[in-house]
Amino acid sequence: MTMTTDTGHRNGVDTATLFATLDAVKAMPAAAQFQFRAHNEWQTGTHSRTTISDYFGVGEEREHEHVFTFDADHPAVLVGRDNGPTPVEFVLHALAACLTAGLANIAAARGVTLTEVRSTVTGDIDLNGILGLQPVRNGYQQVSVRFVVAGDASEDVLRSIVEQSRQRSAVYDVITNGVPVDIEVEVA
C-alpha cells in the first residue's frame, strides 16, 4: 500500500480534521460518547446477515453515508455453506482494521509518511469448547498479529507507532479486557 502526501493530508488522513477533532473533544468531553450498532438477521443454517447503518455520536443519532452489509457463515466442514467468513474471523478482521487505522492516524499526527502497512492476524481456537465436548475456552486461546511497516521514519519510531496504536485500539481493548455483554430476549 503506497500513500501520497497531499496538503493537509498524510497517509490518507486529513490531519487538520484529526487535530480539530482532538481539540473539540478536549473542549467538550461529552462529544466522545458514541454507540455503534449492528443489526443481524438469521438467513438459514449457520448463515446470518448483518447491516450497519445507524449510530449515536457527537450528541445525536447519525447515519453512515452507506448501509454496510456483512454475511457470516461457517465453512462446510463446520456444517455451514461458506456464505461468508465465520464470526470469529470477523474478530480478526476487526483487530487488524482497528490497529491499521490507528497506525495511519498516529503516523500522520507524528508527521510520518507510511509507504507500506500489512498485517496477518491469526487466532487459535479449540472447537471442543464450542461443541461442548471438553471444558476448554469457547473463544480464541491465542491471537497473534504480525505487521510489516515501512515509512520515512526510523525503525524505533515505526515500532513506537505500532505500540501506540495497540495501546489506543478499541478492538484490542475489547479482546484483551473483555466487556460486559447484556443479552435480552423477546419471544415473537
ABEGO torsion letter per residue (X at the ends): XBBBBBBGBBGGBBAAAAAAAAAAAAABAAAABBBBBBBBBBABEABBBBBBABBBBGGBBBBBABBBBBBBBBBAAAGBAGAEBBAAAAAAAAAAAAAAAAAAAAAAAAGBBBABBBBBBBBBBBAAAAAGABBBBABBABBBBBBBBBBABBAAAAAAAAAAAAAABAAAAAAAAEBBBBBBBBBX
